[in-house]
């Protein structure tokens, strides 16, 4: 009699568990996987709408930006970065460095420049989410507004002193989105 009771109780318990499982599945249908086409433009998948991005006001730099008039000599022939090179051949040309932002990285992530020389960075967001770009060390700080996916911005500045300056996305620094500028 005890064995029959144990068997019936086990069957009853299994039926209750199955019934509760069916009720749970009907109330909470499984999440369907969404596969994005690989050739879709990034703007279609932005986490923020253009209206939301316009509403965001980035903080202002805590230290003043130093910009002065500076010319480059005609004898100077080139500057290099880790993956980028450019030439300055006239007295009025300013070095232009292109930086690509993607999900949680910059390309290039190491840049070498001359201290005291005016520099133009062209920062293009090829990622799917907005990014910003901040350069700082203990003596200098400058930051862009948010750069929406597919957009680019320019940043003109002078690094006043020799040394290392970190650049990063303030939204994704915790994910390792950073690099370094060395002013020589």
N, C-alpha and C positions, 0 to 999 in steps of 0.2 A: 504494500500500500504506500509506503514512504517513497519507493522508487517511482511509482505512477504519479504521485503528487509532484515530485521533483521534475519529471518530464513535462507534465502539463503546465507547471509554473514556468519552466524554461520556454516552452512554446508560446505561452501567453506574453512573456516578457519580450521575446523576439518580435511578436506581432505588434506590440505597443511601440517598440523602437522603430520598426519599419513604418508604421503609421505616422509617427512624429517626423520621421525623415521625409516622407512624402509631403506632409503638410509644410515643412520648412522649405523644401525645394519649390513647391508651388507659390509660396509667398515671396521667396527670394530666388528668382530665376538666375541661372549662371550668367556671368558677364561675358559678352561676346567679344572676341578678339577683333581689333580693327587693324588692318594692314594698310599702311600708307604706300602709295606708289612711289617708287624711288625717284621718278623724274618730276614729281610735283614741286611747284615753286614754294620756297620756304614761307612766304607771306600767308599762305593758306592755313598754316599750322601754328601761328603765333599764339603764345599764351596770353598776350595782352592785345586788346584792340587798339587801333590808332588813337581813338578818343581817350582810352585809359592812359596811354603813354603820354599824351599831351598834358594830362592832369597832374602827372608826377613832377614835382619840383625838386631837383637835386640840391643838396647842400652847397653853399658857396665855399670856395677855398678858404682855409684858415690863415694862409700866409699870402702876401701879395705876389702877383706874377711880375717878374722883371722882364721887360721887353725894351731893348734899345736898338738903335740903328747900327747895323754892322755890315761891312762888305767883306767879300772873300777875294783873295788875291788871284790873279790870272794864272799863277804858277801852280796852284793847287789842282790836283788832277782827280783824286777819287776819295771816297769814304766807303767803308764797308760795314755790313751787319752780318749776322750769322748766315742769312740766306739772301740778303738784299744788297745790291751795290748801286751807287749813283755817282754822277760826276758833277763837279762844279767847274765851269770853264770861263764864265764871265764874272765881272765884279759885282753884279746885282743878283746872280742866281743863288737861291737858297736851297740847301739840301732837302730833298723830299724823300721821306721814308714811308713805305706802304706797310701797313700791319693789317692782317686778316684776323678777325675774331670768329671763333666757331664755338661749339659747345665745350666750354670750360678750358679753352686754350687760345693762345696767341701764336701767330706765325709771322715773323720770327719771334722768339721769346728772349733773344739776346741782341742788343743793339749797341754799337760803339759810335760815339760822336765826339766832337771837340767841345770842351767847356767854353762858355762865352760866345758860342756861335749860334745864330738863329737857325732853328730847325722847324720844318713843317712835317707833321705826321698826318698821313691820310689813313684813317681807321675805317675799314669796311667790315660790316657785320654780315658774314656769310652763314651765321647760325640760325637757329629756329626761334630763339628767344632774344629779347632786348639785352644789350650789354652796355656798360659805360666803360670809361678808360680813365684811370687816375695814375698820376706819377707823383711819388713823394719820397722824401727822406727826412731827416731831422731839420733840414734847413729850407726845404722847398716843397710845394704842393700845388698841383693843378689838376682839374678834372673836367671831363666832357659831360654834356647832358646824356640821357639815354639814347642809344643808337638802335632804332628798330631793325628787325631782320630785313636784309636786302639793302639797307641804307648805308651811307658812309658820312663821315664828318672829318673836318680838318682841324688840327690843333697846332698853332704857331707858338713857339716859346724859345727861351734861352735858358740852358742849365748854367747857373751863375758860377758854379765851382766844380773842380774836378771831384770825382767820387762816383759811388754807385747809387743809383736811383731805382727804386722798385716801381714797376707799373703793374696794375691789376684791375680787374673788374670788381667793383665794390659789392655787386650782387652775388658773385660766384667765387670770391676769394677762398671761401671754405672748401671749394671743390678743386683748388689748385690752379685757378685761372690767374696766372701772374707771369711776370718776366722781369728782365733787368736791363737798364740802360747804364752803360759805363761812359762817363764823361772824362776824357783824357786831356 
